[in-house]
Amino acid sequence: MFFHIDESGNTGLNLFDRNQPRLSYGVLSSRLNVDVMGVAQHRKMLRTLGVDQLHANELGTEGLASIAEPLCLLQQKMAFRFDYYYIDKLAYAVVLLFDAVFDAGINEAVKWDMYWTPLRYLSIFKLGYLLDEELLKESWELRRSKRIEADKERIVVLLKELKHRTSVSDLDDRTKELFIYAFDFGIARPLDLDFGFRDIKLLSPNAVGFQFVVGAIAKRSRAGRKGEPAFIKVDRQQQFNKAQAGTHYHQKLIAEGTKNASVADRRWLLNHPLYEGLDQRDLQLDGLPDVEPTFLPSSQSIGLQLVDVYSWIANRITLEAELPQELVTLTQMFLKNSVADSISMEGMMKRWTNFERKLPPLEALTEEQRELVQGAVEAHRVKVSEPFVIS
């Protein structure tokens, strides 16, 4: 299998560039090597355009429409599979704030199911409702602080503002109660929360988004021939290739660890409530090849130039921008076999909605089940009724 990976919308650690609100990754895969077998069509496209390589942003709609025919011929010949992943950067900042404050493993006031089940998606959505860009920027600064001890009071100020906004909001009473519990704990013990990060590049959307890429490589490799060699080419750029390589390395370790775990441990991990509805083979990264990615400039790879084109088209589709019919034809050829996913508010609400559909209606609950739920609520209220020891 031959994989070509490109990203777009890269603003590094700046999550607030209004001109680039989204980071996206495209993964183009095939059992055939387009860098060898696509030379003739590639030359034809370059001659038509009068350029030395394909850059979708520079060519624009008109330029790409003029080479739609050879693009379609290549798609037909190579049987490309294209997978597309994106991160809405503001939504990502909300997720990072949620993880910093509401991790039930460190915040003693947070109920485990709020963090470790699909309830987290609904909670993140509600947290985003409280935030404006100014507050989100402050939380991002604190999330990536390298000297968080010096920023202790800033955390307290942030959490007090979030508590106030919660109390005066029109969120439901139970959400207000749970949020205020969590904020009170953080106000009392700010350094116990997960603000601060030593290697900030590993927290960048580039590195986190590359987890999607590794999952796509595993999925596509699993669908190929067993033992088939893989070649992974990633577009070279200055800042984050090292972090991407680090993400790939750690994902490989996770895959190996899961594979070598005991049956009981593996069952516990793969059946965790947070992963409800996900394919267990995807969770295990089953099929991930034992090969390292190669980082090289797009000028040295036809496949990297093509994945840039496919990603540009996918970005246009997700933004609901119009495409000329020539490119619509190409899109119809590759979209039928594509996989897409995201870190976005709409993506998280879709996950929550899919889970909520599986829940029984309230009127179907037995009296015993209602008492069990109410008992858990009351036990949590008792737990947080004692003042937290200030650190």
N, C-alpha and C positions, 0 to 999 in steps of 0.2 A: 504494500500500500504506500502511496505517495501522498504526503500531506503538505499543504502550503497554507501558511497562517499570516494574516495581516491584521493590523488594528487601525482604527481611525478615530479622530476626536481626541487625540492625546493632548492633554494639558498638564501632564505630570501630577503634581500634588495640589494644583489649583482646581478645586471642585466648583468654582463659582464664575467661570468664564461663560458669559451669556452667549457668546458666539459658538461655543462648543459644549453644550449641556450634556452630551452623551458620549461615552466611550464604547466603541463596538469592536468585536472580533469576528472575523470571517475565517472559516476553515474549509478549504477546498481539498477534496480527497478523490483519489482514483486508483485503480489497480494498474493503470498505465502511466508512464512517465511523460508528462507533457513537455518537460524540458528537452526531451529527445524527439518525441513524436509530434510535437506541435510547431516545429520550426517553420515549416512552409506557410502555414496559416498565419503565424505570428509575423513573418516577414511581409506577407500580403497586407496585413493590417497597418504595419508601420509605414509601408509605401503609400497606402491610401491616405494616411494622416500626415505624412511628412515629418514624422518624429522618430526618435531613436529608442523610445520605450513607452509603455502604456501607463499613464497616470490619469485616473478617472477624474479627479478634481480639476485637472488642467484641460482635459478633453471636453468635459461637460456633456450635456444631453445630446447636442447636435453631433459632436465628434463620435460618441459611442454609437449613436444611431447609424452613422455611416459605415461602421464595421460590424453591424449586427449579424450580417450573413456569415462571415467567417467565424464569429463567436458562436453562432448556432451550430455550424459545422463541427467546430471543436467540441462543443458540448455533446453533440451526438456521437462523435468518434471516441471521446474519452470517458463518456458516461460519468461525468463529475457528480459528486455529492457535495452539496454546499450546506454548511451549518452556520447559524448566525446567532450571536449573543451580544447583548448590550447592557450597559450599566448607566442608568440615569444618575448623574453625579449628586444631585441634591437628595434624591432618595437614598443613595448610598451613605451620605452624611447622616441622615436620620437613622439608618441601620446601625452605624457606628456608635452613635449616641445611645441608642437602645441597648446595644451590647455592653457599653461602658457602665450603664446605670442599672439595668434590669437583669443582669446575669444572676440567676438564682443560686449559683454556686458561691457568689461573693456578697451579694446583697441579701441579708438575712430577712428582709421584709418582703421579698418577692416570692409569691407562690410559684412552685416549680412548674406548674402547667402553663403559667403565663409566659415562661421562657422556653420550655422544653417540649412544647406541643405546637400544632398549627395556630394556637391562640396567639403566638408571637406575631404572626403576620397581621392580625387584626390590631394588636397592641401597637405595632410599629406605625400602622396607618393612623391610629388615633394620636400617637405621639407627634406625628408630622403635622397634625391639625393645630398643635399648640405653637409651632415654630414659625418664625419669619427668618429671612436671610441673615439678619444681624446676629440673632441668637444661634443660628446654625453655624455661622462662621466661628463664633466663639467656642462652640462645642468641638468643632473640628480642630481649632488651635490647641485646645486642651487634650484632645484625643491623641495628637501627635507630638505633644510636648516631650522633650528629652530630659527636662528637669522638673518633673511634676510636683515634687515637694515644695518648690518655690511658688507653685500655682495653686496651692491649697485653697486660699481664700477666693480665688476666681471660680473654682469649682462650686464652692458654697454659694456665691452670688448667682451663678448659673442655675443651680438647683432651687434656690429660693424664688427666682423669677419663674421657673417652670411650675413650682408649687402654686404660686399666685395665679398664673395663667390657668392652671387646672381648676382651681377653686372657683374662678369666675366664668369658666367656660360653660357651654351647654352640653358637654359630654354627659353620659349617663352617670348616675350616682355611684354605681359599683366601680366603674372605671376611675372616677375621681378618687374614690377611696383607695384603690390599689396603687394608683400613681402617687398619691400623697404619701402613702406608706413608704414607697420606694425612695421618694425624694427626701423624706425625713431621715431615713437611714443614711443617705449620702451626705446630708447636711451635718449630721452628727459625726460621721466617719468618712470624710471625703477621700482620704488616701486609700481606703479599702476598695474603692471602685476602680474600674479598669481604664482610667485615663492615663495618658502617657504611653510612649512606644519607642523602643530604642532604635530599631531598624525601620524607619518610616517607609522606606520603599516597599517593604513587604505588606504595608497597609494601603498602598496605592491601588486605585481601581485597575491599573494595568496588571499588577500581580494577582489580585483577587479574581479579575476577569479571566485570567489564564487558567484558573481551575475549570472553567467551562470548556476551554480548549482541550485540556487533558482528558476530560470526560468524553468529549466528542471523538478524540483519537481512539480511546478505548472502545467506544461503541462501534465505530466504523471498522476498527481492526477485528472486533469480535464477529462482525458480520462477514468478514473476508475469509480467506482460506486459512486453516489452522497452520501456524508456523510460518506464515508468509512474512518475509522481511518488511520492515517499515523504514521510510525515509521522511524525516520531519524537517521542513525548512520554514524558518521564521524570518520575517522582514527585520533587517538590522536597523536599530535606532540607538541613539547615544545613551539614553537615561535608564531604561528599564529592562534591557535584555537580561542583565544579571538577576534581577528580581524574578523575571519570567522563568529563567533556568532554575532558580531556587524553588519556585512554586512547583515546577515539573518534578524536581528531585523529591520534595516532601510528599507530593501526591503519590509518587512511586513507592515511597516508604510506607505510606498509609495502605496502599494496595497490597504490598507484601505482608504487612503486619496483619491485615484482615484475613488474608489467605492462610497465614500460618497460625492464626488464633485457634483456640480450642473450639469445638462445636458449640459449647455453651456460650462462650464469650462472643462468638460470631453471631449466634442467634440473638443474644441480648442487644448487640450493636445494631444489627440490620432490622430488628423489629422495634427499634426505639420509636416512641410516639411522634417525634419530630419528622421522621422519615415516612410517615404514613402515606401510602399511595405512590411511592417511588419504586422504581424497578430495582430489586436488590442487586442485580448484576451491575447496574450503574453505580450504586453505592460502593460496591467492591472494586470498581474500576476494572472489572473483568475484561481481559483482552488487551490491557495496556501493554504495548510492546516494550521490550528492554532495550531502548535506544534513546540516545540523547538528541535534543533538537540542535539543528545547525542554524546559526544566525548569519545571514548574508544579505547584501544589498539587492534590491529588486532588479537592478540592471543585470544581475547574473542568473536570473531565474524567470522563465516565461510564466511558471505557475504563480509566482509571487505577484507578477503584474496582473494576472487574470483574477486572483482572489481579491485584489484591490478593486477591480472592475465590478465583480460580483457583490462585494461589500458596499460599494457606492450605490448600486441598484437597490440592495436590501435596505440601506439607510433611507433612500427615497420612498420606498414602499411603507416603511414603518412610520414615516412622517407624513404619509398620505399625499405625497407629491405626485403629480401626473408624469407618466412616461409615454414616449412615442410608441406606436404600435410595433415598430421593429424590436424595441427592447422588451415590450410586453411578451412577444413571442418567445424570446430567450428566457424571460422570467418564468413563463409557464412550463418550460422544459426542465428547469432545475428545482422549482419550488415544490413540486409534487413529492420529492424525496428529501426535502430539507427538514432540519430540526431547528427550532428557535427557542430561546429562553432569555430571561433578563433578571436583573435586580432593579426593580421599578415598583412604584406604588400599585400600578395596575396589575403587575405580575404577582405581587404579594396578595392582593385582594382576590385574584383569580384562584390562588392556592387555598386561601381561606374559604372561598365560596365552594370550591370543589369538596373540601372537607366538611363544610357545614351541611351540604346536601346529604351526607351519610349519617348525620346525627338524627336521632328520633325526635319527633315533635314533643314539645313540653308536655302536652296533654297525654302523651303516651307513657310518661314516666310513672312508675309505681310509687306508692307512698313511701316505701322503704328506700327507693332511690332518691326521692326528694329529701328525706331525712338525712341520708348519707351526705348529699351535697351540702345541705344547710349546716350539718355538723362540721364539715371541712371548712366552711366559711367562718363559722364561729371559732373554731380552733385557731385559725389564722389570725382572727381579730384579737384573741387572747394573747397570742405569741407577740404581736406587735404593740400590745397595750403598755408593755414595760418600756421605759425610756432607754434608748440606745446609749451605750457607754461612748463618750466622745473620745476620739483618738487624737 
